[in-house]
């Protein structure tokens, strides 16, 4: 199924090969993904496509306009909100976080860790997830991961201060400001508290008014409960083969990671957001330049990435430099990328997470979905004839 421009629209140029895009998307479904959908933009043209099912029990087809939990793509929204406050003089990027939130990051660490270090994951603050979820080990060390802890916390309402305390009290991953940094949701929960401190309103409300609405997004929001409003897929978690068959976690209380990965959005809204961001429509050019100053960061899957202030940088051979973010939560994964010149964009979402099974050492093993998804991303980001 393809959801795209009407037949009356101008004929596509060769740089947006709709048939090839749909074919590679279908291959992701055939490789074992229940449902996948995407939007690709190129020089004013838009293609949207979907393949597979939103519900494996009923066979309900997936659609390209469905909402999805977009995981850590939330971090780009949070970072943009903080940069807005920097522009207004309420936050200084290189000021110590202890000056704003001494009760959350006390003592010497509060004096050494700056706001910038939180945004680019060089604070040295550990990930709180292994402490919030018993028997949960962050990637790539996974031998003791437990599906039971995921189930037990489905409807639990976490206190943000408690989660931050877990991360602050855990052994540090490095000295503040040292590289490579280590990706940690603790940083972004603190940024949410910082936004509340300087704006006098909740971070969710501030981001909604000043980032989401400013970008003209119509289907993006922080959920106010465990349910997703509007049309959406079920979201299946395999937990590296430990949950078989994969379990639906589309109903889940996201208080465990709200400022780090709580947003619900659509592929259309994600493309619109990153387009506005790189065009200077969310933060000014000086702030965008700050966001694009990258440092090496160890991601949760163990890979070394170039990370700025809420933005990843990806160099695609033969295609150019792309900016964006990926995101994962229970049962859902998404990515959104835009070329540095703003002419080519790609966002996609899938409704199965952690499909790779583990070997005896706890390392994820290759799966046909990996290759099919890589081929789609290559086609979506690089099928350009300038």
Secondary structure, 3 states (H helix, E strand, C coil): CECCCCCCCCCCCCCCCHHHHHHHHHHHHHCCCCEEEEEEEECCEEEEEEEEECCCCCCCECCCCCEEECHHHHHHHHHHHHHHHHHCCCCCCCCEHHHCCCCCCCHHHHHHCEHHHHHCCCCCCCCCHHHHCCCCCCCCCCCCCCHHHHHHCCCCCCCHHHHHHHHHHCCCCCCCCCCCEECCHHHHHHHHHHHHHHHCCCHHHHHHHHHHCCCCCCCCEECCCCCCCCCECCCEECCCCCCCCCEECCCCCHHHCHHHHCEEECHHHHHHHHHHHHCCCCCCHHHHHHHCCCEEEECCCCCEEEECCCCEEEEECCCEEEEEEEEEECCEEEEEEEECCCCEEEEEEECEECCCCECCCCCECCCHHHHHHHHHHHHHHHCCCC
